[in-house]
Structures are given as C-alpha cells and as structure tokens.
C-alpha cells in the first residue's frame, strides 16, 4: 500500500549548527557509561569491602554534571526537552513561531548570557585560588568541573541560535510550511529566506528535491 508523501524542510546553516552540537553531545553521552562503571565500583567497595572512596563519590557527582549539562543543548536540537505545551499546542502555526522567537530572544538567550559570563568568573576564581574539595581525601582542581558550565552554555547558545534561525525562517515561509509535525530546518547564507523541500515517497524510497 502506498504511503503518503512526507514533506520536510532542510536548512543548511541550521543542519550544520545542530550537527556540531549533536556530535559533541554524542561524545559526552559516553560520560554516562563511565558514570555507571564508577557507581558499580563504588557500590562494590562500600558494601562488599566496607571501604567506599570519597574521591569516587565526588567523581560521580562531577561526571553526572557533565552528562546533564551537555545534554541540554542536545535536547534543544532534537526538540526533546520538557515543554509546557498546553497553550502552545492550541495556537496557530504563526503564533507558535512568534512565541518560540519571543521565548528564545527574551528568556533563553539572556539566561544563557548571564550564566555564561558569571560562570567564567567562577572558573577563573577557582583556578586562581587552587580550589579543591573541602574533604581532605576529595578531588583537587575543582575549576575543571566548574569549566563545564561555560562550555556547556556556549554549546547551548549555538543550539539556541540554530533554533532561532529555524523559527524566523519558518515564520517568513509560513504559507509553504507542511501541516505534519516534522521538525523544521532553516537555510541561511545565500538561501536564507528560501525553503528547501524534500518530498520522500516511502514505497519507492526515492527522494525528490525542490527549492522554492
């Protein structure tokens, strides 16, 4: 049985920005594997040998922070972050894009900038005083884990800019936007305001490319 054509938009600059963020996200996701391994070692030491190590306990917190912080930008690129869509889902497409743009410009980007610049100061101060764990047997060089904050927020800034470009471009090309809830992707540079459409026929696995 033939499947209906699926219409999807592609935007080169957004694909490039999201691809960069996602590649780093995939690398940082391995921190979760390392985290599970350290947790298992700590559990065995604590309950099997009654000798849990403080620096392993702190390392668990640090690695968890790495996975969580870098996961924020990855979630933005995939639109998989938790949202409150009770009002948003009932708006017209035009108003949805407008609210997305408003939220990014007025809420998300200012928040990112404030946290980024303050966190750079935290990292520098931590490095200057040689900050380490308050526990004598804890981890030294606390500035290393604190540097995760500005690095992850810089990546979050890139993801937010990509999302902003997408929302603005889709708003400008609203009349051509598909009704299916596919993630829109926006093109900048020479084709900034020209939407590229991909029509995919599922039964023949052939792809037709159009540019409007």
C-alpha contacts under 8 A as a table, 3 or more apart, distances in Angstrom:
res1	aa1	res2	aa2	distance
1	X	203	X	7.73
2	X	202	X	7.47
2	X	203	X	5.69
3	X	201	X	6.97
3	X	202	X	5.84
3	X	203	X	6.26
4	X	201	X	6.96
4	X	202	X	7.55
5	X	199	X	6.21
5	X	200	X	5.63
5	X	201	X	5.03
5	X	202	X	7.04
6	X	180	X	7.98
6	X	198	X	7.95
6	X	199	X	5.74
6	X	200	X	5.46
6	X	201	X	6.92
7	X	178	X	6.39
7	X	180	X	7.71
7	X	197	X	6.67
7	X	198	X	5.79
7	X	199	X	4.93
7	X	200	X	6.86
8	X	178	X	7.41
8	X	182	X	6.41
8	X	183	X	7.67
8	X	184	X	6.99
8	X	197	X	5.82
8	X	198	X	5.25
8	X	199	X	6.73
9	X	183	X	7.85
9	X	184	X	5.46
9	X	185	X	5.43
9	X	186	X	7.12
9	X	195	X	6.62
9	X	196	X	5.62
9	X	197	X	4.87
9	X	198	X	6.22
10	X	15	X	7.37
10	X	184	X	6.93
10	X	185	X	4.58
10	X	186	X	5.79
10	X	187	X	6.75
10	X	195	X	7.19
10	X	196	X	5.55
10	X	197	X	6.63
10	X	198	X	7.43
11	X	14	X	5.44
11	X	15	X	6.02
11	X	166	X	7.71
11	X	185	X	4.67
11	X	186	X	3.49
11	X	187	X	3.33
11	X	188	X	6.80
11	X	195	X	7.20
11	X	196	X	6.88
12	X	15	X	5.04
12	X	16	X	6.11
12	X	185	X	7.88
12	X	186	X	6.78
12	X	187	X	4.87
12	X	188	X	6.73
13	X	16	X	5.09
13	X	17	X	6.23
13	X	162	X	7.72
13	X	186	X	7.04
13	X	187	X	5.48
13	X	188	X	5.43
13	X	189	X	7.33
14	X	17	X	5.12
14	X	18	X	5.91
14	X	162	X	5.11
14	X	163	X	7.55
14	X	165	X	7.20
14	X	166	X	6.92
14	X	185	X	6.18
14	X	186	X	5.72
14	X	187	X	6.49
14	X	188	X	7.68
15	X	18	X	5.19
15	X	19	X	5.74
15	X	185	X	6.97
15	X	186	X	7.87
16	X	19	X	5.04
16	X	20	X	6.23
17	X	20	X	5.23
17	X	21	X	6.40
17	X	158	X	6.73
17	X	159	X	6.91
17	X	162	X	6.19
18	X	21	X	5.10
18	X	22	X	5.97
18	X	77	X	5.72
18	X	159	X	6.32
18	X	162	X	6.80
19	X	22	X	5.06
19	X	23	X	6.05
20	X	23	X	5.30
20	X	24	X	6.54
21	X	24	X	5.38
21	X	25	X	6.11
21	X	73	X	6.86
21	X	74	X	6.31
21	X	77	X	7.63
21	X	155	X	6.50
21	X	158	X	7.51
21	X	159	X	6.77
22	X	25	X	4.73
22	X	26	X	6.04
22	X	74	X	5.66
22	X	77	X	7.41
23	X	26	X	5.17
23	X	27	X	6.42
24	X	27	X	5.10
24	X	28	X	6.13
25	X	28	X	5.08
25	X	29	X	6.00
25	X	70	X	6.21
25	X	71	X	6.30
25	X	73	X	7.81
25	X	74	X	5.73
26	X	29	X	5.08
26	X	30	X	7.20
27	X	30	X	5.83
27	X	31	X	7.96
28	X	31	X	5.52
28	X	32	X	7.99
28	X	66	X	7.31
28	X	67	X	6.12
28	X	70	X	6.85
29	X	32	X	5.73
29	X	33	X	7.62
29	X	67	X	6.04
29	X	71	X	7.77
30	X	33	X	5.20
30	X	34	X	6.54
31	X	34	X	4.99
31	X	35	X	5.94
31	X	63	X	6.27
31	X	64	X	7.60
31	X	66	X	7.12
31	X	67	X	5.90
32	X	35	X	4.80
32	X	36	X	6.21
32	X	63	X	7.53
32	X	64	X	7.16
32	X	67	X	6.34
33	X	36	X	5.24
33	X	37	X	6.38
34	X	37	X	5.12
34	X	38	X	6.27
34	X	63	X	7.89
35	X	38	X	5.25
35	X	39	X	6.15
35	X	60	X	6.11
35	X	63	X	6.15
35	X	64	X	6.77
36	X	39	X	5.10
36	X	40	X	6.22
37	X	40	X	5.20
37	X	41	X	6.32
38	X	41	X	5.05
38	X	42	X	6.08
38	X	56	X	6.99
38	X	60	X	6.83
39	X	42	X	5.08
39	X	43	X	6.09
39	X	60	X	6.87
40	X	43	X	5.13
40	X	44	X	6.20
41	X	44	X	5.20
41	X	45	X	6.16
42	X	45	X	5.08
42	X	46	X	5.95
42	X	52	X	5.85
42	X	53	X	6.99
42	X	56	X	6.69
42	X	57	X	7.31
43	X	46	X	5.14
43	X	47	X	5.89
43	X	48	X	7.48
43	X	52	X	7.45
44	X	47	X	5.54
44	X	48	X	4.91
44	X	49	X	6.91
45	X	48	X	5.41
45	X	49	X	4.98
45	X	50	X	6.06
45	X	51	X	5.25
45	X	52	X	5.08
45	X	53	X	7.70
46	X	49	X	5.79
46	X	50	X	4.43
46	X	51	X	4.89
46	X	52	X	4.17
46	X	53	X	7.84
47	X	50	X	5.25
47	X	51	X	7.70
47	X	52	X	7.95
49	X	52	X	7.89
52	X	56	X	7.90
53	X	56	X	5.39
53	X	57	X	6.49
54	X	57	X	5.05
54	X	58	X	6.35
54	X	137	X	6.28
54	X	138	X	5.70
55	X	58	X	5.09
55	X	59	X	5.95
55	X	137	X	6.50
55	X	138	X	4.59
55	X	139	X	5.46
56	X	59	X	4.85
56	X	60	X	6.21
57	X	60	X	5.26
57	X	61	X	6.82
58	X	61	X	5.18
58	X	62	X	6.34
58	X	138	X	6.91
58	X	139	X	6.99
59	X	62	X	4.98
59	X	63	X	6.08
59	X	139	X	7.62
60	X	63	X	5.36
60	X	64	X	6.07
61	X	64	X	5.20
61	X	65	X	6.27
62	X	65	X	5.11
62	X	66	X	6.46
62	X	145	X	6.25
63	X	66	X	4.99
63	X	67	X	6.44
64	X	67	X	5.33
64	X	68	X	6.16
65	X	68	X	5.14
65	X	69	X	5.84
65	X	148	X	7.96
66	X	69	X	5.41
66	X	70	X	6.14
66	X	145	X	7.87
66	X	148	X	6.48
67	X	70	X	5.64
67	X	71	X	5.90
68	X	71	X	5.02
68	X	72	X	6.67
69	X	72	X	5.60
69	X	73	X	7.92
69	X	148	X	7.36
69	X	149	X	7.13
69	X	152	X	5.80
69	X	153	X	7.93
70	X	73	X	6.05
70	X	74	X	6.89
70	X	152	X	5.15
70	X	155	X	7.60
70	X	156	X	7.96
71	X	74	X	5.02
71	X	75	X	6.11
72	X	75	X	5.27
72	X	76	X	6.56
72	X	81	X	7.68
72	X	152	X	7.92
72	X	156	X	6.73
73	X	76	X	5.10
73	X	77	X	6.56
73	X	152	X	7.48
73	X	153	X	7.88
73	X	155	X	6.13
73	X	156	X	4.39
73	X	157	X	7.90
73	X	159	X	5.73
73	X	160	X	7.88
74	X	77	X	5.33
74	X	78	X	6.54
74	X	159	X	7.67
75	X	78	X	5.21
75	X	79	X	5.75
75	X	80	X	4.94
75	X	81	X	5.14
76	X	79	X	4.96
76	X	80	X	6.56
76	X	81	X	6.28
76	X	156	X	7.84
76	X	159	X	6.25
76	X	160	X	7.16
76	X	163	X	7.71
77	X	80	X	7.87
77	X	159	X	6.02
77	X	162	X	7.99
77	X	163	X	7.32
78	X	81	X	7.94
84	X	87	X	7.67
84	X	88	X	7.63
85	X	88	X	4.71
85	X	89	X	5.33
86	X	89	X	5.93
86	X	90	X	7.14
87	X	90	X	5.57
87	X	91	X	6.82
88	X	91	X	5.46
88	X	96	X	6.23
89	X	96	X	7.77
91	X	94	X	7.99
91	X	95	X	5.97
91	X	96	X	5.94
92	X	95	X	5.30
92	X	96	X	6.10
93	X	96	X	4.96
93	X	97	X	6.30
93	X	174	X	7.81
94	X	97	X	5.38
94	X	98	X	6.32
94	X	171	X	6.27
94	X	174	X	6.99
95	X	98	X	4.86
95	X	99	X	6.05
96	X	99	X	5.23
96	X	100	X	6.17
97	X	100	X	5.02
97	X	101	X	6.17
97	X	167	X	5.60
97	X	168	X	7.26
97	X	170	X	7.48
97	X	171	X	6.01
98	X	101	X	5.14
98	X	102	X	6.09
98	X	167	X	7.89
98	X	171	X	7.53
99	X	102	X	4.91
99	X	103	X	5.96
100	X	103	X	5.14
100	X	104	X	6.19
100	X	164	X	7.83
100	X	167	X	6.91
101	X	104	X	5.22
101	X	105	X	6.09
101	X	164	X	6.13
101	X	167	X	6.43
101	X	168	X	7.00
102	X	105	X	5.31
102	X	106	X	5.72
102	X	107	X	7.61
103	X	106	X	5.44
103	X	107	X	5.13
103	X	108	X	6.26
104	X	107	X	5.65
104	X	108	X	4.67
104	X	109	X	5.77
104	X	160	X	6.92
104	X	164	X	6.71
105	X	108	X	6.38
105	X	109	X	5.61
105	X	110	X	7.22
106	X	109	X	6.76
106	X	110	X	6.48
107	X	110	X	5.83
107	X	111	X	6.15
108	X	111	X	5.23
108	X	112	X	6.19
108	X	160	X	7.61
109	X	112	X	5.04
109	X	113	X	6.21
109	X	157	X	6.94
109	X	160	X	7.20
110	X	113	X	5.14
110	X	114	X	6.18
111	X	114	X	5.29
111	X	115	X	6.25
112	X	115	X	5.36
112	X	116	X	5.94
112	X	153	X	6.17
112	X	154	X	7.94
112	X	156	X	7.49
112	X	157	X	6.59
113	X	116	X	5.09
113	X	117	X	6.19
114	X	117	X	5.62
114	X	118	X	6.18
115	X	118	X	5.28
115	X	119	X	5.83
115	X	150	X	7.53
115	X	153	X	7.56
116	X	119	X	5.19
116	X	120	X	6.29
116	X	149	X	7.19
116	X	150	X	4.91
116	X	153	X	6.03
116	X	154	X	7.12
117	X	120	X	5.25
117	X	121	X	6.72
117	X	150	X	7.55
118	X	121	X	5.27
118	X	122	X	6.44
119	X	122	X	4.82
119	X	123	X	6.15
119	X	146	X	7.64
119	X	147	X	7.64
119	X	149	X	6.27
119	X	150	X	5.71
120	X	123	X	5.20
120	X	124	X	6.18
120	X	147	X	7.47
120	X	150	X	6.09
121	X	124	X	5.10
121	X	125	X	6.05
122	X	125	X	5.23
122	X	126	X	6.04
122	X	146	X	7.36
123	X	126	X	5.07
123	X	127	X	6.13
123	X	143	X	5.22
123	X	144	X	7.80
123	X	146	X	5.69
123	X	147	X	5.73
124	X	127	X	5.09
124	X	128	X	6.10
124	X	143	X	7.48
125	X	128	X	5.02
125	X	129	X	6.29
126	X	129	X	5.54
126	X	130	X	5.96
126	X	131	X	5.07
126	X	142	X	6.79
126	X	143	X	5.13
127	X	130	X	5.07
127	X	131	X	6.49
127	X	141	X	7.40
127	X	142	X	7.79
127	X	143	X	5.39
128	X	131	X	7.82
130	X	141	X	6.43
130	X	142	X	7.78
130	X	143	X	7.85
131	X	140	X	6.99
131	X	141	X	6.04
131	X	142	X	5.59
131	X	143	X	6.85
132	X	138	X	7.61
132	X	139	X	6.23
132	X	140	X	4.18
132	X	141	X	5.34
132	X	142	X	5.08
133	X	136	X	7.02
133	X	137	X	7.94
133	X	138	X	5.15
133	X	139	X	5.46
133	X	140	X	5.96
133	X	142	X	6.95
134	X	138	X	7.12
135	X	138	X	4.99
139	X	142	X	7.21
141	X	144	X	5.95
142	X	145	X	5.69
142	X	146	X	6.41
143	X	146	X	4.87
143	X	147	X	6.02
144	X	147	X	5.27
144	X	148	X	7.21
145	X	148	X	5.49
145	X	149	X	7.94
146	X	149	X	5.83
147	X	150	X	5.83
147	X	151	X	6.35
148	X	151	X	5.19
148	X	152	X	5.81
149	X	152	X	5.39
149	X	153	X	6.12
150	X	153	X	5.08
150	X	154	X	6.00
151	X	154	X	5.17
151	X	155	X	6.44
152	X	155	X	5.07
152	X	156	X	6.13
153	X	156	X	4.66
153	X	157	X	6.04
154	X	157	X	5.02
154	X	158	X	6.56
155	X	158	X	5.16
155	X	159	X	6.41
156	X	159	X	5.04
156	X	160	X	6.09
157	X	160	X	5.04
157	X	161	X	6.17
158	X	161	X	5.17
158	X	162	X	6.27
159	X	162	X	5.14
159	X	163	X	6.24
160	X	163	X	5.02
160	X	164	X	6.09
161	X	164	X	4.96
161	X	165	X	6.20
162	X	165	X	5.23
162	X	166	X	6.29
163	X	166	X	5.07
163	X	167	X	6.20
164	X	167	X	5.19
164	X	168	X	6.14
165	X	168	X	5.29
165	X	169	X	6.08
165	X	186	X	6.41
165	X	188	X	7.89
166	X	169	X	5.27
166	X	170	X	6.08
166	X	184	X	6.53
166	X	185	X	5.45
166	X	186	X	4.50
166	X	187	X	7.76
167	X	170	X	5.19
167	X	171	X	6.09
167	X	184	X	7.90
167	X	186	X	7.83
168	X	171	X	5.11
168	X	172	X	6.30
169	X	172	X	5.06
169	X	173	X	6.19
169	X	186	X	5.94
169	X	187	X	7.72
169	X	192	X	7.59
169	X	193	X	6.18
169	X	195	X	7.96
170	X	173	X	4.96
170	X	174	X	5.59
170	X	177	X	6.94
170	X	184	X	7.16
170	X	186	X	7.12
171	X	174	X	4.99
172	X	193	X	7.32
173	X	176	X	5.63
173	X	177	X	6.55
173	X	193	X	7.62
173	X	194	X	7.87
173	X	195	X	7.18
174	X	177	X	5.14
178	X	181	X	7.73
178	X	182	X	7.94
186	X	192	X	7.57
186	X	195	X	6.91
187	X	191	X	5.76
187	X	192	X	4.98
187	X	193	X	6.99
187	X	194	X	6.96
187	X	195	X	6.73
187	X	196	X	7.65
188	X	191	X	5.40
188	X	192	X	3.46
188	X	193	X	6.99
189	X	192	X	5.21
191	X	194	X	5.07
191	X	195	X	7.57
194	X	211	X	7.18
194	X	212	X	5.85
195	X	211	X	6.33
195	X	212	X	5.77
196	X	209	X	7.52
196	X	210	X	6.12
196	X	211	X	4.59
196	X	212	X	6.35
197	X	209	X	6.14
197	X	210	X	5.29
197	X	211	X	6.03
197	X	212	X	7.61
198	X	207	X	6.90
198	X	208	X	6.12
198	X	209	X	5.03
198	X	210	X	6.54
199	X	207	X	5.95
199	X	208	X	5.36
199	X	209	X	6.54
200	X	205	X	6.93
200	X	206	X	6.23
200	X	207	X	4.81
200	X	208	X	6.60
201	X	204	X	5.81
201	X	205	X	5.70
201	X	206	X	5.89
201	X	207	X	6.68
202	X	205	X	5.19
202	X	206	X	7.57
